[in-house]
Amino acid sequence: MSETIVALLTLGVLILFHELGHFLAGKKLGVYIHEFSIGFGPRLLSRASGETQFCLRMIPLGGFVRFAGEEGEKEDENSHIPRERLLYSLSPGKRSAILFAGPLMNLLVAALAFFLVFSFVGFGRPTTEFGEVVPGYPAHESGILPGDRVVRVEDVPVAQWEDMVRVIQSRAGVPTELTVERDGQELTFTVVPVESDGVGIIGVRSGVEFVRLGIFEGLKEGIKETFYVSAMWITGIVQMIVGKVAPEVTGPLGISQLLGEAARHGLGSLLYLAGAISANLALINLLPIPALDGSRLLFTGIEAVRGKPIDPEKESFVHLVGFFLLMIVFLVVTYKDIMRLIQ
């Protein structure tokens, strides 16, 4: 039960920061904001602060910031608001900045989560020592033992585990000299990597050391990890589109289960997964799907190119249809998540 609460709170925080990005950008540009809401459906909690109503709603599937003038000039509740504070009065560039601020905030949250893992919680980093040598594979057959530290592969010095992996993966079926250090002595073995999924392997796993990075190095690595996770997500989407991998979508229920499992493994696992989900949330919202930020950015871009706004009622209808389609997808994905849980 506690893991479920942690998972829901984590998702809520990621949604909160996404909407906070839109909210802060809108405030900075002087837009009047009617409501800042987490969730959809009936209100559970509501509190007014200044001109904005802050709400918590029943269905925790997202959130929204309701700007004055986002539906165009026909909103009666905006009659008392100065025109320069209405969203539609802003230039396309400023409206795009408000729309992009939500995904940008999620990317910043992802970088922060990774930074906390790298610099404060700590993480396991591969060493150049063999932690496991799998029986029946080339390394075991050649006489390599757990605890051996790899020094060179062919003529390539090995400073990091990845240095060896790169060479081995490119030499499937090719005899390869591997120099290791054992009890202070260097020993050389010849292994012939076997092919697995198109790359060479020799049947070893690295040892792991638990480390914490310095503040500045952790910050740099947090930013790099955000780019890496984002690139992996984009690569996965492209591979699904071209049919290289089977489509696999996880909804809020499945994500909550993953977060709960991560929470059981400790704070580091939870923070890392939260960072990855936050980065993915940013990219998903940038897709040109109606009702998402990416679609609204597309409409704003079209307006900038054609030099006049698109009919707000038509745009709102497109986003409304998109929202209902997303709800249908959500129900289908949730059903599949439930089936996976009970099987």
N, C-alpha and C positions, 0 to 999 in steps of 0.2 A: 504493500500500500504506500509506503514512504517513497519507493522508487517512482510510483505513478505520480505522486504529488510533485516530486522533483522534476519529472519529465514535463508535466503540464506547466509548471512554473518556468522552466527553461524555454519552452515554446512561447509562453506568454511574454517573456522578456525579449525574445528575438522579434516578435511582432511589435511590441512596445517601441523598441528602438527604430524599427522600420518606419512606423508612423511618426515617431518623434523627428525623424529626418525631414519628412514632409512638413511637419508642424513648424520646426525651427526655421526652415527655409522660407515658408510662407510668412512667418512673423518678421523675419529679417527684411523681406520685401514689402512689408506693410499691408498684407492681405488680411481682411477681417475673417476670423475663423469662428464658425458657429459651434462646431462640435469636434472633440477629439475622442474617438471611441475605440476600445479594444473589444473585438468580438462583434457578432451580428445578432439580430433578433431583439427580443424584449430586454429592456434595461434591468439590470440587477442593482447597480449602484450608479448614482449620478451626483455630481457636485459642480456648481458654477464657480468659476474663478475669472473675474473680469468679464470680458465679452464672450468667453468660451465655456461650453458645457463639457465637462470631462465625464465619460461614461464607461462602465463595464457592462457588457451585454452577455446574453445567455450562451450563444453559440461561439466557442473559441476557435473560429476558423480563419481569423485574420483581424482586420481592423480598418478604420478609415478616418480621414480628416476631412470634415465638410467645410469647404471654403465658400465664402459668400461670392456669388457670381459664377460658380463653376457650371451652372446649367444655362448660362446666358443672361439676357436682360429681362426675362419674363418672371423672375422670382419676386413675388410681392414682399416677402420678408426682408428684402434688401433695399426697400424704398428709402429707408432712413440712413443708409450707409453711403458715405461719399464715394463717387464713382471711381476715384483713383485707388480705393481699397477693395474693389471688386476684382476677382481673379481674371475675368475676361478682358479687363482693361489693360492688363500687363502685356508686354511684348511676348511673342512666341519664345524668345530666348529666356526670358525670366520665368515663364511658365514651365519651360523644359528644365530649368534649374530646380524648381520645386519638385517636379516629378522625379528627377534623377536623384534627389537628395535621399529618398527612402532606400533604394538599393545601395547608394554610396554608404549610408550609415550601417547597413548590414555588412558591407565589406570591411568597414572600420572595426565593427564588433568582432568579426572573424579574426582580423589581425590582432586585436586585443586579446582574444581568447587564446590564440596560439602563443602570443608573447607571454602570457601568464603561465602557460604550460612550460615553455622553454626556460624562462628565467626564474620562476618562483616554485612551481610544483615539481618540476623535473620530469625527465623522460628517459626511456631506454634507447641507447644509441649503439648500433652495431660496432663491434671491434674487429680487428683483423685476426682474431683468434677463432679457431674452429670450436663452436659450442657443441655441435653434434655432427657425427659422420655416419651416414645412413648405410646399414649393411646392404650388400648387393649392388651398390653403385660404384663407379670408377674410383672415387677417392678411397673408399674402404678397401677395395680390391688391391689398390697400389700400396697400402700400408700406412696411409695418413691416419693420425689418431686425434681424438678430441683433445684440446689443449694446445695443439700445434698452432703456431702463429705464422701466417703466410707472409713471406718477405718479397718474393718475386713470382710472376707468372710469365713464362718465356723471358724476355729481357725487360719487362715492364715492372718497375718498382711498385709495390703495393703500400700506399699510405692509408687508404680507406678501403673498406670492404667492397665498395662499388668498383674500385679499380680492377680487382680480380674478376668480379662478375662480368664486367664489360668484355674482357678478353675471352673468358670461358664461353660466354653465350655466342660468340662469333666463331667458335672452333669446334662445332659439333662434328664428331667423327675424325678429328685431326689430333694426332698425338701432341700433347702439350706438357712442357716441363713446368713443374710447380716446386718452388723452393720454400721450405718452411724452417722455422727455428724451433728446436726441441731441446730442452735442458741446456740452453746456451750454445748449441751446435746447429749449424745449417745443414739440412738434408734436402736432396733433390729427388723428386718422384716424377715419373711420367704417367700421365692420365690421358684417357681418350674420352672426352665429353660425349655423352649420349644425347640424342635430340629429344626434346620435350616441348611441344607447342611451338615448334619452329626455332628453338634456341638450344644451345648446348648447356648441359648441367652435369655436375660430378657428384651430387648427393651430399652436400654439406650445408650446415646452417651456422650462421655467425654466433659468436658470443655476444652478450649485451652488457653494457655498462650504464649505470644510472648517473645522469649528469644534470647540472643546472648551468645555463649560460649566463654571462654577464648581462647587465641591463641593455646595453647598446647592441650587443650581438644578438640577444634574444629578440629585440625589437626588429632588427634586420631580418632574422630568420622567420619571425611572425609574418612580416610582409611577404617574404618569399613563399612561405607556405600558403598564404592566401591566394597568391597567383597560381601556385602549383595545383591546389585543390580546384580552383576555378577552371584551369586548363583541362584537368582530368574530367570535370563535369561536362565541359563543352565537347571534348573528345568522345565521351560516352554517348552524348546526344547525337553527334554526327554518325557514330557507328550504328546506333539504333535506326537512324533515318536510312542509311545505305544498306541495312540488313546484315551487318557483320555480327551484331549481338542481338539477342532477343530483347524486346521491350520489357522493361521492369520498372514499375512505378510504385512507390510507397506513399501512402497517405498519412494524415496526422496520427492515426492509430498505430500504424507500423513505426512511424518515427518516434512516437511516445514509448513504444516497446524497446526500440534501440537505445533511446536515452535512458530508460530504466535499467537496461543491462549495463550501459556505460557507467551509470551511477554506482552499481554494485561493484564495479572494478576500481572505483576510486575517483577522486576529484579530477585528476589529470585526464582520464579517459572521457569523463563527462564534458570537461572544458574543450577538449580537442574535437569531440563529435559536435558540440554546440557551435564551434567555430566553422566546421565543415558545413553544417546545416545552414548557418547564417550566410556563408558565401553562396551556397546553392540557392537560397531564398532570394538573394540579390539578383542572380542570373535569371532565375525563373520569372521574376517580376519584370525583367527587361525584354522578355520574349514578346513579340507583337501579337499577343492574344487579347481579344477584347476583354475589357474590365481590368486588365493588368496595366502597370505603369508603361510597359513597352508599347502597348497599343495607343495609349494617350500621347506618348512621345511621338509616335508615328503620325497621328493626326496633327499634332503641333508642328511637326516638320513639313507636312503637306501644306498647312496654312502659311508657313513661312515662305515656301516656294511659290505658291499661287498668289500670295499677296493679299488674301482676304480670308476671313475665318470660315470654317465649315459650319453649316447650320447646327447649333447646339442640340436641338431636338433630335436630329438624325444621329449625331454622334452619341448622344445619351442612349438612344434606342440600341445602337450597336453594342455599347458597353453593357446594357441591361440584358440583351440576348446572350452576350458572352458570359455574364455572371451566372445566368441560369444553366448554361452549358457546363460551366465549371462546377456547379453544384451537382449536376448529373455525374460528371466524371468523379467528383469527390465521393458520391454514394457508391459508385461501381468499385472504386479503389478501396474504400472502407470495407465493402463486402468481401473483397478478395483478401484484405488484411485479416478480417475475422476468420475466414476459411483457413488461412495459413496458421492462425493461432490455435484453432481447435483440432487441426489434423495431427 
